[in-house]
Amino acid sequence: MNKPAAQSATASAVRPDKEYGESLQFASVLVIDDEPGMRNFLTKILEPRVKRIEQARSTEQASAILDQSHFDLVILDNIMPKKTGLQWLEEQRQVGLFADAIMITAYADLDTAIQALRTGVADFVLKPFRANQILNAVARALDRKFLRRENFLLKHELTGGSTRGPGRLLGYSPAIQAVRDTLGKVAPTPTPVLFTGASGTGKEVAARTLHGLSDRADKPFVAVNCATISPDHIAEELFGVIEGQAHRKDGLFLHADGGTLFLDEVALLPDQVQAALLRVLEDHRIRPLGAEREIPLNLRFFFATNANLKDEVAEGRFRADLYHRINVVQVQMPNLCDRQEDIVELASLFMSESSETLGLPALDLNEEVLLKLSRYNWPGNVRELRNLIERSVILGAFPEEFDGRGAVTGAQAIETLELVEQRHILNVLDACGGNRAEAARRLGVSRKTIDRKCAAWVG
């Protein structure tokens, strides 16, 4: 085994880090080799470039380390005492090793190569090798791994019915400002958050906003709508599955590792998944289906429901212990009729997005249209407003009850005076960023008058 030959490379032989891409800086790597010189050489090359690196001098020590930590990549020598690296890798795949692997070896015959492919080896590095060769192999393996992850999450988002785009919490009404203040307070913590409220109130948008405010903002945000996954398959989708060494599927927990997992419609989880989820929240570890090893996770959880979970607990449909575990911080999303001041901003955004996405001309959101939108009760909340705007862009006109093109004559003149008053108050509110107290001061009326007028328009 010509291991010292690899160690002849010096730091000067290493090219600038930017040439190896950005994947290395986010990766965790485990180096397994019985030769101290080789372990130290690989560690010296990789330690300044990766997020975390650990060493194992034997397959037994490596197994113990993997019981405690999860790694993105394993670099192992094939020829080691007791068993080869490939034999150990085969065993680990069957008990639950999800990391990619790079094999370093001086002997790469066809049989070894075929066996390596079957056990999921991402690359071979033949001895003797230089520093840039191992760095290139590591970069390629990590690029492929993170690209698979990104593709999977993109496909999941496109097919899962989650909110389009990153989403942001819009509006300056007191109700939405209270939500925004709560998110700001809870953002720096690892605490689970439960978003409640009627359907269409923007629970996922608020969750994405909170993720963006947290220290995990550059990590994945994975949204899962529990209502869209069959109860028979949701455990496999969340936890992943191992069926021998030939079939291995990473679950959404593992794809979200390091970031945030958002479980929408959490009240619909089957009983057995509720029990497994409770254990994940308590131990921060998962056991994929068919695996013998638990995998440690670094994950923050957000939950959402439009059901009354207390009632679900009382009826025996939701575990009481899980309810108390996820209900540490609860964020109640207001109905759109309770944040009427935000309709102008929301309608303008949805009109711009719909026009751009559909390639169709935007409709005129004139004052009369906006006033009529503000007077509607919106039982479907923000989602109903978005759908109305999109449908109107497609059809080229607002529905009759929201259309603002008709002239006002005769008996309608009385309504016009009311509309003029509403228009003026709404314009002042908009200029004040939704601050009702400031709007009342500018208009020379009491705050109660503004509150009464707004309540009457949405009543």
C-alpha positions in Angstrom: 0.0 0.0 0.0 1.7 3.1 -1.2 0.2 5.5 1.3 3.1 7.9 1.9 3.0 8.8 -1.8 -0.2 10.7 -1.3 1.2 12.6 1.6 4.0 14.2 -0.6 1.5 16.7 -1.8 1.8 20.1 0.0 -0.6 22.9 0.6 1.0 24.7 -2.3 -0.4 22.0 -4.6 -4.0 22.9 -3.6 -5.8 25.2 -5.9 -8.0 28.1 -4.6 -11.1 26.9 -2.8 -13.4 28.7 -5.3 -12.4 26.2 -8.0 -14.0 23.4 -6.0 -17.4 25.0 -5.7 -19.4 25.9 -2.7 -20.6 22.4 -1.6 -17.6 21.7 0.5 -18.2 24.5 3.0 -21.6 23.0 4.0 -20.5 19.4 4.2 -19.6 17.0 7.1 -17.0 14.3 6.3 -15.9 11.2 8.0 -12.4 9.8 7.2 -11.8 6.1 7.9 -8.3 4.6 7.5 -6.1 2.5 9.7 -3.0 4.6 8.8 -2.6 7.7 11.0 -0.6 9.4 8.3 -3.3 9.1 5.7 -6.0 10.2 8.1 -4.0 13.2 9.1 -3.2 14.0 5.5 -6.9 13.9 4.4 -7.9 15.9 7.5 -5.3 18.6 6.8 -6.6 19.0 3.2 -10.3 19.1 4.1 -10.5 20.7 7.5 -10.1 24.3 6.3 -12.7 23.7 3.5 -15.6 21.7 5.0 -18.0 22.4 7.8 -17.0 19.4 10.0 -14.6 16.5 9.7 -13.9 13.5 12.0 -11.5 10.6 11.8 -11.9 6.9 12.5 -9.0 4.5 12.8 -11.1 1.4 12.2 -14.5 0.3 10.9 -15.6 -0.4 14.5 -14.8 3.1 15.6 -16.5 4.4 12.4 -19.7 2.5 13.2 -19.7 4.0 16.8 -19.2 7.5 15.4 -22.1 7.0 12.9 -24.4 6.0 15.8 -23.9 9.5 17.2 -23.6 11.8 14.1 -24.8 12.1 10.5 -22.3 12.8 7.7 -22.7 13.9 4.1 -19.7 12.0 2.9 -17.5 9.1 4.0 -13.9 8.6 2.7 -12.6 5.2 3.4 -9.7 2.9 2.6 -10.7 -0.4 1.1 -7.8 -2.5 2.6 -8.1 -2.5 6.4 -7.7 -5.1 9.2 -10.6 -7.6 9.8 -12.8 -6.5 6.9 -12.5 -4.5 3.7 -14.0 -1.0 3.4 -16.5 -2.4 0.9 -17.6 -5.2 3.3 -18.1 -2.6 6.0 -20.0 -0.3 3.6 -22.3 -3.1 2.6 -23.2 -3.8 6.2 -23.7 -0.1 6.9 -26.0 0.4 4.0 -28.3 -2.4 5.4 -28.5 -0.9 8.9 -28.9 2.7 7.8 -26.0 4.6 6.2 -27.3 7.4 4.0 -24.0 9.2 3.4 -22.2 9.1 0.0 -18.9 7.3 -0.1 -15.5 7.8 -1.8 -13.1 4.8 -1.8 -9.4 5.2 -1.8 -7.5 2.1 -2.9 -4.4 1.0 -4.7 -6.3 -2.0 -6.2 -9.3 -1.3 -8.5 -10.1 -4.5 -10.4 -13.4 -4.9 -12.2 -15.0 -7.1 -9.5 -14.2 -4.5 -6.9 -15.6 -1.7 -9.1 -18.9 -3.6 -9.7 -19.3 -4.3 -6.0 -18.5 -0.6 -5.2 -21.2 0.6 -7.5 -23.7 -1.8 -5.9 -23.0 -0.4 -2.5 -23.3 3.2 -3.6 -19.6 4.3 -3.8 -19.7 7.7 -5.5 -16.0 7.7 -6.7 -12.7 5.9 -6.6 -9.4 7.7 -5.9 -6.4 5.5 -6.8 -3.2 5.6 -4.8 -0.9 7.4 -5.0 -2.9 10.6 -5.3 -2.3 14.3 -4.9 -4.3 16.8 -2.8 -6.2 18.3 -5.8 -7.3 14.8 -6.9 -9.0 14.0 -3.6 -10.5 17.6 -3.5 -11.9 17.2 -7.0 -13.4 13.8 -6.0 -15.0 15.2 -2.8 -16.3 18.3 -4.7 -17.9 16.1 -7.4 -19.5 13.8 -4.9 -20.9 16.6 -2.8 -22.1 18.5 -5.9 -24.1 15.5 -7.0 -25.5 14.9 -3.5 -26.7 18.5 -3.0 -28.0 18.7 -6.6 -30.1 15.5 -6.0 -31.3 17.1 -2.8 -32.2 20.4 -4.6 -33.9 18.6 -7.4 -35.9 16.4 -5.0 -37.0 19.4 -2.9 -38.0 21.4 -6.0 -40.0 18.5 -7.4 -41.6 18.1 -4.0 -42.6 21.7 -3.8 -44.0 21.8 -7.4 -46.1 18.7 -6.7 -47.0 19.3 -3.1 -49.3 22.2 -3.4 -47.2 24.5 -1.2 -47.1 28.3 -1.5 -45.6 29.5 -4.7 -42.3 31.3 -4.3 -40.6 32.1 -1.0 -43.6 34.1 0.2 -43.5 37.1 2.5 -45.9 38.4 5.1 -47.5 41.6 3.7 -49.6 44.3 5.4 -49.4 46.8 8.3 -52.7 46.2 10.0 -52.6 45.8 13.8 -53.5 42.1 13.4 -50.7 41.2 11.0 -48.3 43.5 12.9 -48.9 41.5 16.0 -48.0 38.3 14.1 -44.9 39.9 12.7 -43.8 41.0 16.2 -44.3 37.4 17.5 -42.2 36.0 14.6 -39.4 38.4 15.4 -39.3 37.3 19.0 -39.3 33.5 18.3 -37.0 33.6 15.2 -33.7 33.3 17.1 -34.8 30.3 19.1 -35.0 26.6 18.1 -38.5 26.3 19.6 -41.3 24.5 17.6 -44.0 26.9 16.4 -47.7 26.0 15.8 -49.5 28.2 13.2 -53.3 28.2 13.6 -56.1 29.9 11.8 -58.7 29.4 9.1 -57.9 28.0 5.7 -56.3 30.5 3.4 -55.0 32.9 6.1 -51.4 32.5 5.1 -50.0 30.0 7.6 -47.3 28.7 5.2 -46.3 32.3 4.2 -45.9 33.2 7.9 -43.8 30.0 8.4 -41.6 30.8 5.4 -41.2 34.4 6.8 -40.1 33.0 10.2 -37.6 30.6 8.5 -36.2 33.6 6.6 -35.7 35.5 9.9 -34.0 32.6 11.6 -30.3 31.5 11.5 -31.4 28.7 9.2 -32.4 31.0 6.4 -29.8 29.7 4.0 -30.8 26.1 4.7 -33.8 24.1 3.3 -37.4 25.0 4.1 -39.4 21.8 3.4 -43.2 22.2 3.4 -45.2 19.0 3.7 -49.0 19.0 3.4 -50.0 16.0 5.4 -53.5 16.0 3.7 -52.0 15.3 0.3 -50.0 12.1 1.2 -51.6 8.8 1.6 -51.7 7.6 5.2 -50.1 4.3 4.0 -47.1 6.1 2.6 -46.6 9.2 4.8 -44.2 7.4 7.2 -42.0 6.3 4.3 -42.1 9.9 2.8 -41.1 11.5 6.1 -38.6 9.0 7.5 -37.2 7.3 4.4 -36.8 3.6 3.8 -34.1 0.9 3.4 -34.8 -2.4 1.6 -31.5 -4.2 1.5 -28.5 -2.4 -0.1 -30.2 -2.1 -3.5 -33.0 0.3 -2.4 -32.5 3.4 -0.3 -34.8 6.4 -0.2 -34.0 9.5 1.8 -37.0 10.8 3.6 -38.1 14.5 4.0 -36.7 14.6 7.5 -33.2 13.9 6.1 -33.7 16.2 3.1 -34.5 19.1 5.5 -31.6 18.4 7.8 -30.0 21.6 9.0 -33.1 23.6 8.0 -36.8 23.8 8.8 -39.6 21.2 8.3 -43.1 22.6 8.0 -45.9 20.1 8.6 -49.2 21.5 7.4 -52.5 19.9 8.4 -50.7 18.1 11.2 -54.0 17.0 12.7 -54.4 14.5 9.8 -51.3 12.5 10.7 -52.1 8.8 11.4 -51.7 7.6 15.0 -48.5 5.7 14.5 -46.8 8.6 12.7 -47.9 10.9 15.6 -46.1 8.6 18.0 -43.0 8.5 15.8 -43.0 12.3 15.4 -43.2 12.8 19.2 -40.1 10.7 19.6 -38.3 12.7 16.9 -39.2 16.0 18.7 -37.9 14.6 22.0 -34.7 12.8 20.8 -33.8 14.7 17.6 -33.2 11.4 15.9 -35.0 9.4 13.2 -35.1 5.7 12.3 -35.8 5.1 8.6 -38.2 2.2 7.8 -36.1 -1.0 7.7 -33.1 0.6 9.3 -31.4 -0.6 12.5 -29.6 2.7 13.2 -31.1 6.0 14.2 -29.9 9.1 12.4 -29.3 12.3 14.4 -31.0 15.4 13.0 -30.5 19.1 13.3 -33.9 20.3 12.4 -36.5 22.9 13.5 -40.2 22.1 13.3 -43.1 24.3 12.3 -46.7 23.0 12.3 -50.0 24.3 11.0 -53.6 23.4 11.3 -57.0 24.9 10.7 -58.6 22.4 13.1 -59.1 22.9 16.8 -56.4 20.6 18.2 -57.9 20.8 21.7 -61.1 19.4 20.3 -59.1 16.8 18.4 -57.4 15.7 21.6 -60.7 15.5 23.5 -62.1 13.3 20.7 -59.1 11.0 20.8 -58.0 11.8 17.2 -54.8 13.6 18.2 -52.3 12.6 20.9 -52.3 14.9 24.0 -48.6 14.5 24.6 -47.8 15.5 21.0 -50.2 18.5 21.2 -48.4 19.8 24.3 -45.0 19.2 22.6 -45.8 21.2 19.5 -47.9 23.9 21.2 -44.9 25.7 22.8 -45.5 28.9 20.7 -48.8 29.4 18.9 -49.3 32.0 16.2 -52.9 32.6 15.3 -53.3 33.9 11.8 -56.0 36.5 11.4 -58.9 36.3 8.9 -58.6 38.7 6.0 -61.8 40.5 7.1 -59.9 41.4 10.4 -57.0 43.0 8.4 -59.1 44.9 5.9 -56.4 47.7 5.6 -54.1 45.2 3.9 -56.3 44.4 1.0 -54.9 47.2 -1.2 -51.4 45.9 -0.8 -52.3 42.3 -1.3 -54.5 42.9 -4.3 -51.7 45.0 -6.0 -49.1 42.2 -5.4 -51.4 39.4 -6.7 -52.3 41.5 -9.7 -48.7 42.0 -10.6 -47.8 38.4 -10.0 -50.7 37.0 -12.0 -50.1 39.4 -14.9 -46.4 38.5 -15.1 -46.9 34.7 -14.6 -49.8 34.4 -17.1 -48.4 36.9 -19.7 -51.6 38.8 -19.7 -52.3 42.5 -19.2 -53.1 43.6 -15.6 -56.5 44.9 -14.8 -57.0 48.4 -13.4 -57.3 48.3 -9.6 -59.1 51.7 -9.5 -60.5 53.1 -6.3 -64.0 51.8 -6.8 -62.7 48.2 -7.3 -60.5 48.5 -4.2 -63.4 49.8 -2.1 -65.7 46.9 -3.3 -62.9 44.4 -2.5 -62.6 45.9 1.0 -66.3 45.6 1.6 -66.4 41.8 0.8 -66.2 39.4 3.8 -63.6 37.0 2.2 -64.6 33.6 3.8 -61.7 32.1 1.9 -59.3 34.7 3.2 -56.1 35.6 1.4 -56.3 32.5 -0.8 -59.7 33.6 -2.1 -58.4 37.1 -2.9 -55.5 35.6 -4.8 -57.7 33.3 -6.8 -60.2 36.1 -7.6 -57.4 38.3 -9.0 -55.9 35.5 -11.0 -59.3 34.4 -12.5 -60.1 38.1 -13.3 -56.8 38.5 -15.2 -57.5 35.3 -17.2 -61.0 36.5 -18.1 -60.0 40.1 -18.7 -62.5 41.5 -16.2 -63.5 41.5 -12.6 -66.8 39.8 -11.6 -69.7 42.1 -11.8 -69.9 42.6 -8.0 -66.3 43.9 -8.0 -66.3 45.7 -11.3 -65.6 49.5 -11.0 -66.2 50.6 -14.6 -69.9 51.5 -14.5 -71.1 55.1 -14.2 -73.1 56.1 -11.1 -76.5 57.7 -11.6 -79.8 58.2 -10.0 -80.4 56.2 -6.8 -76.7 55.1 -6.9 -75.6 58.6 -6.2 -76.2 58.1 -2.5 -73.8 55.2 -2.5 -71.3 57.4 -4.3 -71.1 59.7 -1.3 -70.4 56.7 0.9 -67.7 55.5 -1.5 -66.1 59.0 -1.5 -65.8 58.8 2.3 -64.4 55.3 2.2 -62.0 56.3 -0.5 -60.6 59.2 1.4 -60.3 57.3 4.7 -58.6 54.3 2.9 -56.2 56.6 1.1 -55.2 58.2 4.4 -54.8 54.8 6.1 -52.6 53.7 3.2 -50.5 56.8 3.6 -50.1 56.0 7.3 -49.1 52.5 6.7 -52.3 51.2 8.2 -51.8 53.0 11.5 -55.4 53.9 12.5 -54.4 56.2 15.3 -52.3 58.3 13.0 -55.0 58.3 10.3 -57.6 59.5 12.9 -55.2 62.3 13.9 -54.8 63.5 10.3 -58.5 63.3 9.6 -59.4 65.1 12.8 -61.6 62.4 14.1 -61.4 59.9 17.0 -59.7 56.5 16.7 -63.1 54.9 17.6 -64.6 56.5 14.5 -62.0 55.0 12.2 -62.5 51.6 13.9 -66.3 51.8 13.5 -66.1 52.8 9.9 -63.7 49.9 9.0 -65.9 47.4 10.9 -68.9 48.6 9.0 -67.2 48.2 5.6 -66.3 44.6 6.3 -69.4 43.6 8.2 
